[in-house]
Amino acid sequence: MSSPDKVLLPPNVDPIRYSICLTPDLEKFTYEGTTTVSVNVTSPTTTIHMHAKELSFWSATYTDSSTGVKQDAKSITVQIKETVVIFTFPTSIKPGSGSLHIVFSGLLNNQMAGFYRSGYTDIHGVRKIMASTQFESLDARRAFPCWDEPSRKSIFSVTLNVPVEFTAFSNMPELSCKTLEGGKIKEIVYMDTPVMSSYLVAFCIGEFDYVQSMTENGVLVRVYTPPGKSSSGTFALECACKTLDLYDGFFGVEYPLPKLDMVGIPEFAMGAMENWGLVTYREVDVLVDPIKASSNQKQRVCTVVTHELAHQWFGNLVTMAWWDDLWLNEGFASWTENMAADEMFPDWKMWEQYTVDHGSAALRLDSLRSSHPIQVPIKHAEEVEEVFDAISYCKGSYVVRMIHAVLGREMFQKGLILYMQKHKYGNTLTSDLWAAWEEASGMPIADMMKSWTEQMGYPVLKVVGSTFEGKTATIKLEQSWFLADGSEVTAEEAKLWCIPILASTSAGTSDDINMMREDSITIKVPIEDSSSWVKLNAEQQVPMRVAYDSDMLQRLTAGISSKKMGASDRAGILLDSYNLVKAGMMKPGDLVKLLSSYVAEDDATVWEALGGVLVGLEKATQDIPMINANIKSLAKKIIAPLVELVGWEAQAEDGHLTKLLRGTCIRLLSIFSYSEAGVKDEANRRFAKFLEDAADMQSLPSDMRTPVFKMVVKNGGKKEFEDVKGYYTSATDNAEKKHVLSSIGETPDLKLKMDVLDWTTHGDVKLQDFFYAVGSVHSSGPEGRDLTWTYFKENFDRYKTMLGLASASLFDAIIQCSCGGFSSDEKADEIEEFFKDKDVAQNQRKITQIVEAMRANAKYLKVIAESELGEEKFWKSL
């Protein structure tokens, strides 16, 4: 699937080793730099092409290693659009080895890309500046000239000249440190890196505390924190040490660097970045307040750490040859993050949560015609910014999970070890991974997986006939392409997948796997008796939907209500049914009736799915008052037993999942029951305790803060609004600040909603976070959606200026939080028209997906309006 005409630098000069020296000025936000690159020239040339962006060049000199002859570049040409610099020399450079010495300078930008600056307030309230890097995908060229392509691997030597009072670190340990003349600057030289891609180079400069520990195999691990907050790095440190030890064995190749540093960056566009030996994080994704942290945050920190450390092997040690195989990095790391977290914290039941998290995200995006294959051809490297999405990450991990289910852990791991040992320090294609698993298992993995990675979308498995007789269930199945809007698939568009069919019954999961390669198949499943149930896609291990016939669905309700069926499967049936209704493949009334099977549900994962369905139904029907009122009433009825079960009060014996479940419970109360006297009074009582002491985690635990803030704002006026907003300023923890951003837009006062939007665009909220507050206005109801869309149109240029040259993902986020969520063709037309003449090339895929989802929601709304849900007698019959 690699693009045959991808745009690359000329292949006639290859980097062998960079020696980079940078001297930043943290007051002027500039830096001076030199780099000497040892190169191998394969054919005569008078020019050397490198990548460069936003750099100024002062000189370039080439030295022939065999003769020692030097020549200065007679011209230096910067191609701004192509982000390329061309050094032209007076005489031809002969094949062989040489070195290129370049003197340049650059800016410490504020766009969270390249070599950039972050602002923060220290524990004494003093405003400080630090500098750090973010190079993936194409921003190493913003820090120093280089061959910024994943297959142009090289050794990197880094030297930093920094103020003596600052700490500075890079991928490798320090080789030397000396104070320069004058005593204000120190020169730190770092050891050479292994051979690696340019996007993995990293360095940080600032003031830090740290905690450290050693792995069983002798790797020094440090977590750097803001001064005075070293205790917030302890949890991530524990996770990192355990993870490195786990991966050493799992991949069959020990972590090859002598140290691993992890650091929280005050301003960071992504969640984290896997730079080899120096992993950088958004602060909330690595630092955990030992007192205030919610269960959700601890789980998030654990999985981000396990994800990034998986990259130390998948991505760093073995790297995709080109960006069209990005999923080899991200899909595998997304699978491994769950595997490692599950090994460390089995009571978290990560694979059950996977169904409603990664799995659900993958299926939601990949049900659109505007989706893309896992392996997507990339011609220009800039195109990769559009595929850092739920397909590369979540669907990629889903197909890895499927392979694991088919191969079993032993053969799966054996293939990975072969892959790592054969390709370490090199670059690979997807076919290399298939080959390793084929060698380990003897199975035709490439043939099976082609349909999952080279074509977009996924199948719906439809039951077209079933009989349950004696000890056998006979089930006839057909597969077709599942589309969110239920649109017709023409004969030319028809697709087939090689589907492993796993089934479970009340007796457990069957060991037999039926491989479906054609459009239909008949399978036989052993059962206990003729009254048994059969759940297809056991444990939701294959990325697909299942549409049951009425008899099989009715049988499944017994397994759901008795909870003899596993949590993944109970959640999976609900999510499949909801999306089948949206696609017009199931009656809305049947979904509502199915919900009654979950009235005794007590599992956190299933409740995450159940809550999502209830909220989805409520949002979809906001313009149909009668149906909306009945859905709210049904939701309250279903939620009531959960409130009785977990209540508001945290208990000493609460486990991780119980805390998550209580958080889900209070979140649903904030949506469906916030105005009821008992709920309203309890939220206000707890908020009053919080105002007295924000550190009182018993009265208002972090798991409950966002929904309680929402209820206070919804039920209150300007005073309550200001009370919540004020916590953003007083909170010293970014996770706590996020509670405010995620709730403040729920105010019913349109003027205050507008104040929220203005607040986010005047510099008071960090660029990395401002869209959370916009999203809270947008999700607050129809008036909020209209307001954020109008504000976006009127302030488009301001948003573009704010985000400038920052990561495209940030503009994706503000587009989603301002333009998504509508359910009409008219609004879809309006949004399409608005963007027609806008410079949003890197966001076009996101816009197309939002508009397509909007049109699918419009069809869904019509289906609901015309269904039995529009009849009072239906609701009275429940």
Secondary structure, 3 states (H helix, E strand, C coil): CCCCCCCCCCCCEEEEEEEEEEEEECCCCEEEEEEEEEEEECCCEEEEEEECCCEEEEEEEEEECCCCCEEECCEEEEECCCCEEEEEEEEEECCEEEEEEEEEEEECECCCCEEEEEEEECCCCCEEEEEEEECCCCCHHHCCCECCCCCCCEEEEEEEEEECCCEEEECCCEEEEEECCCCCEEEEEECCCCCECHHHCCEEEECCEEEEEECCCCCEEEEEECCCCHHHHHHHHHHHHHHHHHHHHHHCCCCCCCEEEEEEECCCCCCEECCCCEEEEEHHHCCCCCCCCCHHHHHHHHHHHHHHHHHCCECCCEEECCHHHCHHHHHHHHHHHHHHHHHHCHHHCHHHHHHHCHHHHHHHHHCCCCCCCCCCCCCCHHHHHHHCCCHHHHHHHHHHHHHHHHHCHHHHHHHHHHHHHHHCCCEECHHHHHHHHHHHHCCCHHHHHHHHHCCCCCEEEEEEEEEEECCEEEEEEEEEECCCCCCCCCCCCCCCCCEEECEEECCEECCCCEEECCCEEEEEEECCCCCCCEEECHHHCCCCEEECCHHHHHHHHHHHHHCCCCHHHHHHHHHHHHHHHHCCCCCHHHHHHHHHHHCCCCCHHHHHHHHHHHHHHHHHCCCCHHHHHHHHHHHHHHHHHHHHHHCCCCCCCCCHHHHHHHHHHHHHHHHHCCCCHHHHHHHHHHHHHHHHCCCCCCCCCHHHHHHHHHHHHHHCCHHHHHHHHHHHHHCCCHHHHHHHHCCHHHCCCHHHHHHHHHHHCCCCCCCCCHHHHHHHHHCCCHHHHHHHHHHHHHCHHHHHHHHCCCCHHHHHHHHHHHHCCCCCHHHHHHHHHHHCCCCCHHHHHHHHHHHHHHHHHHHHHHHHHCCHHHCHHHHHHC
